[in-house]
């Protein structure tokens, strides 16, 4: 997340969410007494490499919460305030989650195909999503239909028809005015308000990722 507190990982069975600021659970007085009575054992373990075992035990305490365990997740993105998380799925659905509560808040149905890439706009409550349908969509949390449709550069297929390649990545510009859509051999910068291309950046090879400097 942007505040550095949370970490999310997309997996074949949902999204794993860690709270990096969470410490080990409080132990009861009985557990503390038991620990004190066996302190000599702990000291002996340290001499035999017990420090490594202690690190493993601490790692086991930091168990992640699982969001949407029933579905594979392909992409994730945290909101600016780190309170919300978006996840993109193979079924073309974007799901909205509450990070502190680890529960679903809403669903946005993409036009079609897997959602390969997600990114929040730097102006709430907007985000962009893209996938194998050859489109990047601008969404608002306040609506369940997209506000804008951004296409990558098309390529001529068989019969001279204009084909839509997969959109491999999308990124919102820090200004909140542009969105970059990457596909085939170019990254197209779109004006979000006008829904028109502002600039075409030729890559020479299919781009797999995009990033803007802060």
N, C-alpha and C positions, 0 to 999 in steps of 0.2 A: 504494500500500500504506500501512498505518497508520504505518509508520516512515519513510515518504517516500522510500524507496529505489527502489521499482519503480513503473512505470506500465503499465497494460494498456489496450488499445483493442479493442473488439469490432468486427469488420469482416465483410464479406460472404464472406471467405475466411479464416476462423479468427480467432484472437486474437493481436495483436501485443503482445509483452512487452519492455519496456525496463528495463535496469538503469541507473538514473540516476547511480549511484556509480562506474560503470565508466569509466575514462579511455581515451584512445587506446592502441592496442597498442604494446608496446615495439618500438623499431626496432633493427635490427642495427647493428654497428659500421660496416659498409660504407655503410648508409643514412645514418648520422650523419655520416660523412666526406663523402658526396656532398652532404648538406645544408650542411655548413660551406663547401664549395668554391663553392656557389652563393648565399652569403648576400647578395652584392651584387645578385643578381637579385631576391631577396625584398624588399630595401630599395626597389628601384625599383618593385616591384609595390605596395608600401604607398603610395608617393607617387601612384600612379595608381588608388588605390582597392583595393589588394590586400588590405586588412583585411576587406572584405566577402567576397572570394573565400576567405580563410582561414577565415572563419566557416562558409561553405558546406562546405568540405572537412572541418571538424571535425564538422559535422552528419552528413556521409556516413559518418563512422567509427562513429557510434552507431547501428548497424543493429540492429533488434529481432529477437528470436527469435519464430518463428511456431508457435503451438500449434493443432493441428487444422486445418491448411490446407484439408482436404477439405470443411469444413462452415462454414456461416454461424454467427456468434455474435451473440446478442441481448443478453446481460447478463453481467456479471462481478462478482466480489466476492473480496477478499483476506481471509485469516484474520487473527486478532488478532496472531499472531506474524509475519505476512507471509511465512510459509514455504509456504503453500498458496493455490491460486487455484481458484475455481469458475467455470465458464462454462455459460451456458444456451443451448440451441439450438432451432431451429424444430421439430425432430423430437421434442420433449418430453424430451430427455435432458439431465441435468446431469452435466458431466464435472469430475473432480477432478484438479488438476495440481500437481506439485512445482515451485515457483517457482525455486529455485536450479538444479535439474537440467533444468527445462523439459521434463518428460516426464509422461505420463499415469499416474495412480495408481488410478483407479476410475471407475465409471459408475453413476449413479442415474437410474432410469427414472421420469419424472414420469407422472401419471395419463394425460395426453393433451394435445396441442396445444403450441404454442410456449411456451417458458419466458421470460416477459417480464421478470421481476425476481428477483433473488437478494440475500440478505443473511446474513452470519454472525451467529450469536448471540454475545453478550458472554460466554457461558459455553461453552467448548469441550466437546465436539466437535460442536455443533449448528449447523444453518443452516436457513433457510426459503427456499422457492422457490414461485413463483406463475406462472400463465399463463392461457391462453385457455380452460381447462376450468372456470373459475369456482371454483378452489380454491387455497388456499395450504397448503403442506405443511411440516411440521416434520420434519427429518431428523437422523439421527446418523451420523457417519462409520463407526460400528461396526456399522451395520445397512443392509441394502439394501431395506428397506421403510419407509415413513414412520411416524413415531411419533404424529403428530397431523394432523388435517385441519381447517383453518379456512376457513369460507365467508364471502364478502362478503354484504352485504344483498341478498337476492333481489328481483326485480321481477316484477310480474304480466304475463305474456305473453298471447298469444291463448288464449282458452278459460279464462282465469283460472289457468293453470298458473304455478307459481313458476319463473322462469327464473334461470339463473346467469350474470351478466355476467362479462366478462373481469376478471381481477385485474390492474390496471395496475401496481401497486407494492406491495412489502412492505418493512417495516423492523423490525428487532429493537430493542427498547428497551434502553438502556444498563444497566438493572437486571438484564437477563436473565430477567425474569419476564413481559414482555408482548411482543406482536408486533402491529404495525399492518398491516391489510389494506385497501387502497384500491380502490374500485370504484364505478361509477355516481356517486352524489352523497353519499358518506359514506366515512369512514375508521373502521373498526371495530378497537378495541383488544381483543385476545384475551388471556386469561390462559393462558399456555402450559402450566402444570401441570394446570389444571382443564379446559382445552379448551372454555372458555365465554367469551362476550363480557363484557368488563368495562366498556366504555364505547363509545358511538357518537358520533362527531364529524361533524356535518352540514357538508358543504362547499358545497352549493347548485349545484355544477358538478362534472363528472367530474374527479377529481384525477389528475394525470399523474405526480406524484412525492411522496415522503414523506421527512421527515428529523426526527430527534430532536436536541435540543441535547445536548452531551456531559454 
